[in-house]
């Protein structure tokens, strides 16, 4: 692409089949020892259906050629204000729209059925069809910087140095032959490019033929509600749309071989329709938290608002992420289409907002400027303007259009104000989700089957049958030695090892409702709940009831005063503050930020007492203090592991224990959990936790910040997130020594549960981490005079982000009226009494349901486990992969399943089994806590939006490096209290 005298080069070169994935580390790594594929046998058999559909290939499946494509813009740098300037040493990728358009122009001589482009670095052509080779100049592409439309010339260079290096053959029939061959570890690797091609074909068909939207593997149906009977409107004009995720994969066929399946799951996406910005403001004003607005509300606000202006409180809300900030919009008042991101909203109307007009040499209002410069007489000059692209570019609201479809899709973590409403609308009974998935598979207008059929791939639209097993639950006991139910025991338990002293606490209340009687009731119920669970609370040392959340400076001062007043020196044995209880007014963004400042100050600055926040939202006219009382039994579960067992701070309190642990857990066994989370103010957080003792209820913690990206030799940012825990050896060594101090020696068995690693990252990530774990063992051994220290190691990956779901087969559904007998409350609120039907009773899987044979992926030992009890919606199984197992342990598949399921009962923050192994769960919590610290300090935007727009990539990289060093130095200075204050 050329802007001025610069150019973009499109280079196609070959991809050699079977080449190993390149990595950024060059170490003498140790080989993983994945156990061979095997299946457990323990448990009661249950008939299941999986959302996998068997796939077959017809004779019409054609052969393709794959070309690796690299597109570069040479000689450009993004300067301040978004302008481009020449700089021959810089190479950067052009936007996806330019790459896509360039390939369409380059391949215009070919039929659209003869080629396929993945919008990235791969081009596929039919066998015998060769794309144009050599260099080609493609003129008149138009791109936008922050202010101007620029004509771009693309120079495309196709082909490698030799013809043998330029292509790789893809034969779709290979998928069918692999499916008939005996099961092999490398089966999926042998045809990985064929599988990738079919994924690209599905996305391209959805966009080009079905006019849908794609984000990665997600296909989004704009305007189509997630549930047919649901209201899809959210706060601020957002809507909940139907989406689905589909993936072709090879799985076990239960007969010693493999089979090709299509897994499909329906998900939701939040988006905006295309609409005038005036309508969006009306939607925002009509929205009220906790309810769904109607179109009539929007019309009323439009009729009233457009002639009365917008009040200051509404302007403040509109200027935030819940309002218009970050939304993509377009304008045409200059005679051409332009798009930009909304940076905010002005606080003055267009008729009063003035700026210095350089062309006139005097100040003028925005209203007058648009009339004189563009001959546009504003109809609503009393309304504010939107800041488009830059803070200084102010455009009247009535001239702005909100872009729809793919331009404003929210995926991932939503604002707290959205999350509850989205969860409510997308909660779907298992049988309804099953029906929705079948509808998508059979829908030729939206589903993936049409795209696959065009490539000779036929999909059986019946769900695959799988035989699962239900593992028996372990026996849980509390201090009274009573046998506890695995789920919902919070009302009955008495802590096995409670604090042996009276807990001194302070209460802060930030709710507006309530009086002195409510306060006394809160304190009395709190102390009584503690007594029932074996924890003795005294009267609060002090209380504060400001009613409103304080600003950050004031909050830090209050916490510092609390520390100086009530906290005795560590180890003195004197009475001090053990717990701060804070009742927040709700779960909105303001309360979330307040909580972030509170946690960061108490846990990284003061390090003297833990805190516990409660939601004090008023409900149905009942004060927040009274609604919070209902949560006391569950809150006590969270508080117990935060407190020491003895007054001097030694020992660890915990609530329950398993009656008979697996023999491996009865050895000197340490559990380790690790995870990495990204986009925490531009950096990543790596968290590692390790069990403290033989009860596996509490965990030592260690976390570090690390860069989530690197700069290549051409100063090009690498978009792939860094999934490795870069300092794992140092972190694990420190945790081993702390375990030794607490238990009198180093562990003989280490079970390493790793979260957040996808299948494609197993080899580069886990091989490196295996090497670091071995180095940590050697370092810890040398520290205690045992250089031969080498514990028995098992590495298990926990995957929650997959598409596989299981449903009860019709033969497993009880006949008759069922257990609920008409009392089940359905989604529409009409389920109670005679109106409830048997079809509306939730068909949840039992906790402990495990599936492996006939559904496990190829290669190593792996299985799906539904360890949690289904409450609402469809239970998500966790997919466990055993990637390394020390042969000295002599473990079988049944042993790994049993150990993992037992551990899921020992999550100390809830009175039920959790969805995946607590070591990985706590590591995820730890990463989220580190992310909270960073976002409280720097804001929640990612690296390139949170820093100054005018900064070069090198400057931003240096700023991120500074954030990493500051975070890690602060964590190193924190006195570790050996308990998780989450």
N, C-alpha and C positions, 0 to 999 in steps of 0.2 A: 504494500500500500504506500502511496506517495502523498505526503503533505508538504508542499513546497518542493524541495529537492530530495526528499527521502523516499524510501521504498519499502514495501513488504514483500518478502520472498516466501513462496509456498514450496516446500521441499518434500518430495515423496521418497522414502527409502524403505528397505525391506525389514520385516520382522522375522527372525529365524525361529522356527518352531522348536520348542523344547529348551530354549535358553532360560537360565535361572533368573529370577527377579533380582535386579541390582539393589544393593543396599548402600547406606552411607557410612557403614563401619567396616573397618578392615582389621579384624581380630581373629585369632586362632580359636574359632568357636567350637564348642563341643556338640556332638550330634545328639539330637533328641532321640528318645527311645519310646516311640508310641507303641502301646500294646496292640496286638492284632485285633481285628474286628471280632467281637464276641457279644453275646446277648445274655442278659440276666434271665433267671427262671423263677425267682421267688415272687410270691404274691398271688392274689386271686385274679384270674383272667377276666377281661372285660372286652366286649366288642366295641370298636370305635370306628369313626369315619374321620379321615383327614382331608383338609382342603387342598389335596394334591389330585391332579387329574392325569391319568395315563396318556402318553403321547406316542403316536406312531408316525412313521415317515412313508410317504407314497413314492412311487416311481418318478413322479414329476418333480421331486426335490432336486434342485439344480446345483451345479458346482459354481463356486465363486472364487474370486481372487481378492486378497486383502493387501492393501498398500498402506504403509505407515506414512502419515502426512504430518509435516511440521510447518506451521505458518508463523513467520516472524515479521515484525515491523522493525526495520533497521534504521537507526539514526533519529529516533524520536525520544523525547522526554516530556512528561507531564509537568508543566511549570506552574507557578502560582496562578490562581484564578482558573485553572483548567486548560490554559492554552498550551499548544504544542510548539516546541522549538527543536531545531536541528542539533543533534549531538551524535556523531558517528559511532561512538563507542557503546551506545545503549541499544539493546535489543529487547523488545517486549512483544507479547502476544496481542493481536488485535481483538476487539470484542467479538463475541460469538456471531452476532448478526453479520459482521463483515466477512468472517470466515465462511459462513453459510452461503452468503450471496456470491462470494468469489467462486466457490465451487460450482454453484449453479451456472454462472456465466462461463466458467472454464469448460464445463461438461455439457454445454447447450446443444452440441451436435449429437449427443447420445440420448437415447430414449430414457425417460425417468425410470422405466422398469429395468434398465440395464446397470444402474449404479445406486449406491446408498452411501451417505456420508453421516458420520456420527457426531458432527459439529465439534469434533476435537482433533484427533490425530490419526484417524483411520478412515480410509476410503475403500469401499467394496465395489467390485465390478464383476459382471458375469464372466465366466470363463470364456476366453476368446475375444473379449472386449477390452481394448487397451485405451486408457485415458490419454489425452494429448500429452506428449513429452516435450521437453525443452522449456524455454522461457517464453511467457506470453504476457503482454501488457494489457490489462483490463482497466478501462477508463470509467470516470464519472460515477464512482461510488460516493455517496454523501454520508458523512458522519457529523456528529455534533460535539463541539467542546462546550464549555459553560455558556458561551454567548453566540457563537457563530456556527453556521453550517459550512463545512469544508468539503471540497471536491477531492476525492481520493482516487489514486491510480494504483491498481494491484498488479504486481508482477508475479506471475505464477511459474514456478520451475518444478516440473514433474519428472520423477524417475531417478534411479540410483546411478552409480558410475557404470555398472554393468547390468544387463537385463536379468541375470540370474539373481541379483540382489534386490530386485525391485518388487517382487511379488511373493505371496505365500498362498498356496492352494487351500481352499476350504471345501470339504466334501461333506454335505449334510447327511449323506448316507452313513458316514462314520458313526454318527450318534446311534443309529439303529444297530450297527454291528457291535458297538461297545455295550449296548444294552443286552445283547444276546451272549456276550462273552462272560467268562467267570469273573466274579467280583475282584477288583484290583485297586490298589492304592492310587495308581496313576491313571485310572480310567477317566476321571474328570479332567485331569491335566492334558490328556491326549486330545481332547476335543474342546478345550476351553475357548478357542477362537470361534468355533462353530456356535457354541452356546452364546457367546458375546454377540455374534452377528444376529442371531434371532432376537436377542434383547433389543438391539438397535432397530431391527425391522419392526418390532412392536411399537416402539416409541415414534418412529417415523410415520407409520401408518396412522397412529392416533392423531398426530399433528396434521399431516398432509391430507388425509382422506376423511377422518372423522371430525376434524376441526376441534380437537380437544387440546389440553395443555399438559405438558410433561415437566416434571422436576426429578431428575435422576431416573429411578425406576418407577416413580409415582406417576400415574395417569390421572388427571384431574378433569372432572366434568363440570365446568363453570355453570352456575345457575341451577344445577340439579341437587335437590336437598339430600342430605345423608340418609334420612329416614323419610319414607313417603308421607307419613302422617305428621311429621314434625314441623314446627316453626323454625325456619332457618336463620331468622334475623337475630343479630347480636347487638351489643352496644356499638354506637358510632357507625351504623350502616354496614358493618361487617356481616357476612353470611357464612353458614356452614355448608360446604359442598361435598358431594360424593367423590371419592377418589378410590383407586385400587392399586395394589402392588402385585405384580406378577413376575415370576422368575422360573426359568427352565433349569432343572437340576437333575443329576443322576443320584438315585437312592437305591438302597437295598431292596431286592425283590422277594425276600423271604425264602428263596430257593438257592442261595449261594451265588447269585448273580446280581446284575444291576438292571434298573429300568429308568427310562426317561419320563419325568413328570413335569407338569406345570403347577406350581403352587400359586394360589391367588387369595388375597385377603382384601376386604374392603376397609378403607380408612377414611378419615375426614380431613378436609383442608379448610382453612378460613381465608376468605377472599372478599374482594370488592367488585361489584358490577361497574361498568362504565356509566358515569352519571355526571351532571354538572356539579361543580364544587358547592354551589348553593344548596343542592339537594343533600349532599353529604353533611353540611352543617346542620340542616334541618333534621336529618336522621340522628345526628349526635345530640341535638337539643331534645329530641323526643325520647331518647333512650334514658331509661331509669335503671340503676343497678337493681338486680333481683327480679326483673320482669322483662317480658318481650313486648316491644312497642308495636303498634299497628300503623298501617299506612295512613290512616286518618289522622293519627297524631302528627305525623310528618307534615301533612297538608296544613294542619292548624298552626304549627310553628312557622311554616313558610309564610302563610297569610299574615301572621302577627309580627314575625321577626324582621322580614325584609323592610318594613317601614318604621321599625322602632329601634333598630340597632341591636348590638350584642352586649350584654352586661360584662363587667370585668371578670367575675368569677367564671363565666362560660369561656371567655377569651383565654384565661389561664389554663383551663382544661383542654381547650382546642390546641394550645401551643405545645402540648406534651405528646408522648407516644400513643396515648389513648385517643388523641384527636387527629390532627392532620399531619403531624411531623413524621417524615419518613415515607410518606405515600408518593407514588409516582403520578404525575399529572402532565397534561399537555395543553398547548395553546395554539391558536391559529391567527391571532390578531395581526401578526406581521406578514400575513399572506402565505405562510408556509407552516407545515406541521412541525412543532418542536415539543420535546419532552424533557422533563427535569424532575428531580426529587424535591418535595416540599420541605424546606428547612425550618419553617415556623410560620407565624402569623403576626401581622403588625398589631399594635395596641391602639392605633388611631385609625379613624375612618379615612377613606381615600380623599375626601374633601378637605381634611385637616392635616394630613400627613405631608410635610414639606421636605424637599431636598434641593440641593444646589444644582441647577441645570447648566452645565458647562456651555452648551450651544447658545443659550440665551444670556448667560452671564449673570443670572440672578436666581433667587429661590422661587420655586413654584410648587404647587400641590400635585399630587399624583393624578387627581381628577383632571386638572387643567392640562397636565402634560399629555395624557392620553387623548384629550380633545384636540390639542394643537399639533401633536406629532402624528397621530394615527386617525384623526377625525372621528373618534369614538366618544359619543356622549354617554356617560355612565348612567344606567337606570337606577342603581343603588349606591350612590356615592357616600352614603352614611355607613356603609359596611366596611370592614377592614380589608387589607390586602394579604395575599399569600406570598411568602418569600420562596421563589423558585430557583433552584440550583445554587444560588449564593444568598447570603444574608441581605445584601443590598439590592437584589433584583426583586422588586415588589410589584405584583400584578394584581389588579382588582379581582375579587372572588368571582364575579360574574363572567369573567373572560377565561376562566380556568375550567378544564374538564378532567375529572378523575379517570385515569386509565383502568380498564377492566382486564378480565381474563388473567393471563400469565404475569401481568405487570405488578399486581398487588396481591400476591399469595403469601400468607403467613403459615410457615411450617416450622414445627419444633416447639420450643418453649414459648408459651403465650404469656401476655400480661395477666396478673392475678385476676383482674376484673373480667377477663375473657374465659380463663381456664375453667372456672366452676360452671359457667353456662355451656361451654363446649362439652364438658364431661357429661352434663345432664342430658344434652341433646344426642350425644353419640353413644350413650350406654345402651347396649342392645342385648337382649336375651340370646343365649347360644343358638336356639332354634331359629330365631329371626336372622341372626348373622349367617347361619348356614343357608337359609333361603335367599338372602341377599347375594351371597357369593355365587350360588347357582344361577341367579338371575343375570349376574354380570357375565359369567362364562357363556351363557346361552344367548346373550344380547349381541347381535351382529353389528349394531350401531355404536356400541361403546366398548364391548369386550375385546380381548386380545385374539380370539380364535380366528377372526377374518384375516388378520395380519399374518398369522402362522399358516393358515390355509393357502395364502398366496405364495408361500415358499414350500409347499408340499408337505406341511406338517399338520396332521389331524389330531384333534383333542377329543378324548372321550369325556363327555360332560357329566359323568357320574363320579361322585367322590370316591376316593380309594378307601377300601376297607383295611383296617389294621387291628391286630390283636394286641391289646395292652394288658397291663397288670397293675393291681392296686396293692401297694406295700402296706403292711401293718404299721400303725403309729407307735412310737416309743411311749413308755410310761413316764410322765412328768410328776415330780413331787415338789412340795414346798416345805417350809419349816415344820409344819404339823405332820409331815409324812403322809398327808392326804394325797390320793391319786387325783390329778387334775385333768380336766379335758384339754386336748391339744389346742382347742380354739375357745376364745372368750372366757378365760379364767380370771380376768382382771378383778371381778367382784369378789372372788373367793380366796385368792392366794395370800399367803403370809410369807414374806421374803425369807429365803433360806439363810442368807447371811446379811442381816440389816445393819445399819450403823449402831454401834454400841454406846451411843451417847445421845443427848437431846440436841436435835438439829436446830441451830439458830438461823433465822431467816428474816428477810425484809420484804415488804410488799409495796409495789408501786401500781397504781391504778390509773389508766388513761381513758376510761369510758366516761361519758357525760352523764349517763343515767345512773340512778341509785342514790341511796342516802346512808346514814350511819347504821341503820338497822341492816341494810344489805351487806355492809362491811363486816359487821359482827357475825352475821350468818356465814359469810365467806370464810372467815378465820376459824370459826367453830367447825364447819364442815371439813375444812382442810386438815385440821388437827385430828378430827375423827377418822378421816380417810387414811391418814398416816398411821393411826393406831391400829386400824383393821389390817393394815399390810405390814405391821411390825416396825414402823418407823415413828419415833417419838419427836414431835415438833413442839417447841415452846411457843409463847406468844411472840408476835413479830417484834424484833428489836426496834423497828420504827416503820412507819408507813407514810406514803405520799400519794396524794390524789389530785394531781394538777388538772385532770379532765381533758387536756389536749396534749398532743405530742410536742415535745420541745425541739428546738433547733439543735443541730449537731454540737455546737460549742457548749451550750447549756447542759446537754446530756453528758458530755465528757466531764464537765466540772462536777456534776452530781455524782457520777461514778467514782471520780477521784476522791471526793469528800467521803463517800461511803467507805472506800478502801482505807483511808487514813483514820476514820473514826472507829471502825468495827473490826478491822483485820489485824490479828496479832501476828508477830513475826513467826515465820514458818519454823516448826520444830519446838516452839516454846511450850506447847501443851496447854496454853491458856485458851479461854473461851473466845471465839471469834465468829465472824460471819461465815456460814456454810452454804447459803443459797439465797439468790435474789429471784423473787417471783414477780413477773411483770404481766399485767392484764392489758392487752392491746385493744383498740377500738374495732378492729376488723382485720381483713386480710388483703387490703388494697395496697397500691404501690407505696403510699406514704408510710403505712405500717411496716411494709417489707424493708424500706430503706432505714427506718428507725431501728428495726430489729438488727439489720446489718451493722449499724454503728454500735449498738449495744453489744453484740457478740464480738465484734472486732476489738472493742476496747477492753472488755472483761477477759478475753482469751489471749490477746497478744500484747496488751499494754500493762494491765494490772496483774493478770495471772494469779488472782488470789481467791476468787470464788466463782462457782458456776452460776448460770442463770437459767430460768425456765420461763418461756413466754406462753401465754394462754390467749386464745381468741375470745374476746369479750363482746362480740357482736350482739346487739339487742335483737330479740326475735319475738314478734307478736306482742310488742309492748312490754316484754319482760326485760328488766335491766341486765346489762352484760355480766355483772357479778354473779347473778343468779343462773344465767345460762352456762357460765364457765364451771359452775359446781358440778354439772352433769358429767364433765370430763375428768373428774378427779381420780377415779379408779385407774383410767388409762395413763394419766399423768404420773401417778405414783410409779408405774413401770419404768418411765423414762428417768425419773429422779433417782431411784435407788442406785443404778450403776454410776451416777455422777458423784455419789458421796463415798467417802472413805469408810472403812469398817471401824477404825478407831479414831479417837479424838486427835491424836497427833498426826493424822493424815496418812497412816500406813494401812495396808490391807485394802481389800476391795469388796464393796457390798454387791450382792446380786440376788435375784428374786427366786429363780427356780433351777432345777437340775434334772437331768435324765437319770432314771433309776438304774438302767443297765446300758452302759456305753459299749460301742463296738470295740473289740480287742485292740484295734489300732489306736483308738482314742484313749485307751487305758495305758498306753505306753507314754514315754516322755515325748509327747507330740505337741508341736507348735503349728498353729494355723496361720497362714499369711494370706492376706488379700491385697490386690493391687489394681489400680485403675488410673486412667488419664482422662481428663476432661479438657475441652478446648473452648476457645472464644471467651476466655475470662479476661476482659479488658485487653484483648489482643494477644494474650499469652496462654499457655497451657498449665494445668496443675496436675502433678503426679502425686498420688496418695498411696501410702502403704501402711497397712495395719497388721498387728500380730497379736494373737491371743496371749493373755497374761498368765493363765494357770490352767489346771486340769478341768476347770468348770466350763471354759470356753464361753463365758458370759461377757467379759470385758476385754478391751483391746488396747495395746500400746499403739501409738500413732506417730507417723512421720510424713511430712509432705514437703514438696519442693515445687517451685515454679520453673518452667522451662520454655524455651522458644517453640512456638507452634509452627514455625516456618524457617527456612534458610534462604540465603541469597546465593544463586548459582554463580558460576564464573562469568556469566554475561550480565550480572546484576539483575537477573530475572527472578522474581519471587516464585518459589515452588509452592503450589497450592495444596499439595498433599500434607495433611496434618501429621505431626510426629506422634506416633502411637507408642513408641518405646518409652519405658521409664528410664531416663538417661542416667540417673544416679542410683540405680537400684542396688548395686553392690554396697555402696556406703550406707544406704538406708537400712538394708536388711542386716548388715553387720551390726549397726547400732541397736536394732531391735533384738537381735540374738543376745547381745551382751546385757540388755535390760531384762530379757527373759531369764538369763542365767542368774542375775542378781536376785530376781524374785523367786526362783525355783531351785537354786543351789547347784546348777549345772546347765550345760547346753542341751538342747533337745536332740533326741535320737531319730525322730521322724519329723519331716516338714511337709505339710500339705499346702501347696501354693495354688490358690484360686485367683485366676486372672479375669478381669472384666474388661469389656470394650475392645475385643480383638475379633475382626472378621476372618472368614475362611482364607481369603487371599493374603492375610497378614500373618498367618500361623508361622510360616517358615522364617521370614525376615525378623519378626518381632520376638517370637518365643525362643528361637535359637540363640539370639543375642541375650535375652533375659536369662536363659539357662546358664549361659557362660557367666553372667554377672552373679547369679545365685551361687555358683560354684566358687567364684572369687570371694564372695561374702563369707562362705563357710570356711575357706582357707584363712581369711583375715581374722575371723572370730576365733578360730582354733589357735592361730599364732598368738593372739592376745592373751589366751589363757594357758599357753604352754602346751598345746596339743596340735602340732602342725599336721597330723594325719586325720583331723576331724572331718568326717564325711557322712552326714546324716542321710537316711533313706528319703528320697525326694519323689514327690508326685506333683505334676503340673496339670492343672485342670482349667480349661477355659469355660466361662459362663457366658452364654449368648442369650440376650433377651430381644434384641432387635432382629427378628426373623419373621417370616410370614406364616409359618406352620401353626395351624390351630387344629384341635381335636374336638369332635362332637360325639355324643353317645349314639350308638346305633339304635335303630328302631326297636330291636330285640331287647335292649337294655332299659327302655323307657317303661316305668311301671304303669300298669293298666288300672282302670277305675278312676276314682276321684283323686288319687294321689294323697300325699301327706298334707298338702295345704287345704284340701277340701273346700275350695272356693274362697279361701281367705287371702290368697296371694294378691298383692297390690300391683297391678300392671302399670305400664308406662303411661297410659292415658288416665290413670286414676280411677278406672271403672272396674277394677278387678275384684273388689271386695264383695262378698256375698254371692248370690246366685248368678251374677254377671260374669264371674270368672270361669274361664274354660280350661280344660286340662292342657290345651295347647299353649296356654299362657303361663303355665308353671315352669319355673326355670329348670333347665336340664343341665345342671352344672356337673362337671367331672368331680369325682371324689378326690380329696387331698391324698397325695401319694400315688396318683396314677402315673405310670411310667410306660413309655413306648420306645421300642428300638428296632425289633425285627420287622422288616418290611417297610421301614420309613427312615432308618438311620442313613446318614451320608456315608459315602464310600471311604475306605481306608482304615483309620484308627478307631478305637473303642469310643463310641458316642451314644448318647441316649437323650430323650426328652423326658422331663419330669415336671408334673404339675404338683408342686408341693403345697400350694396354698388352697384354702377352702374358698370356693366361688361365692362371692357376695352379690355383685352386680356385674352385668355384662358377661363377656366370654373370658374364661381363664386363659392366661398366656403361659404356655410351658416354657421352661428354661432349657436350652439346648447345651448339654455338657459335653465337652470334648476332652478326653484324656490324651494329652500330647506327650507325656513322659511318665514312666512308672519304673521305679527302681525294682529290679527283679528280686532283690532281697526280701521285699515285702510279700511277694507271692499273692497279690490281690487278684480277685476275679471281678467280673462286671457286677455281680450281686453285691460284693463288698463296697465298691465305689458308690453304687446306688444307695445302699443302706447308710453309709457314713454321711453322704450328702443330705439325704432326707432327714436323718436324725439332727444334723446341724441346723436345718431350717426351723426346728422347734426352739432353738436357743437364741433367737433374736430378742435382745433385752429391751427393745423399745415398743414391742407390741405383744398382745396376749393371744397371738395366733401364729400359725406357721406362715412363713414368708415365701415369696415367689422364687427366690434364689439364695444360694449359700450365704450366710451372714458375713464371712470374711470379705467376699466381694461386695456385699451390700454396704458394710461399714466403710470400705475403701471408697465406694461411690459417694457416701455421705461426707467423707473427709474431703474429697475433691470439691464437692459442692460448697463445703464450708470455706475452702481456700478461694473458690470462685466468688463467694460472698464477700470475703475480705477485699479482693481486688476490685470488684464492681462497686463496692462502697467507696473505695478510694478514687478510682478513675472513671467510673461510669460503666454502663452495661454494653456500650457499643464495642464492635470488634476493632482490631488494630488499625485498620486504614480509615475508619470513619470516626474513631474517637480522637485521633490526632489531627493536627492542623492540616487543612486542605492544601496549603502551599508547601508542605514538607516534601522533600524528595524521599524516594524509597529508602535510601541509605540513612537519612535522618530519622525516619520512622523506625527503621530496624534498630538503630542505636537507642532510641527511646524505649523500645520494647526490651532490649537487653538491659537497660537501666532498671526497668520495672522488675525484671526477673531477679537481678542482683539485690535490689532493695527488699523484695519480698523474702528472699532466702536468708539475707542477713538478719532480718527481723525475726524470722522463725528460729534461727540459730540462737538468738538471744532470749527466746521465750523459755521460762522455766517449765519443763514438762512435768505435769502433775500426774502423768500415767493414767489418765482417764479421758474418755471422749466426752467433751462438753457439747453435745449436739442437741 
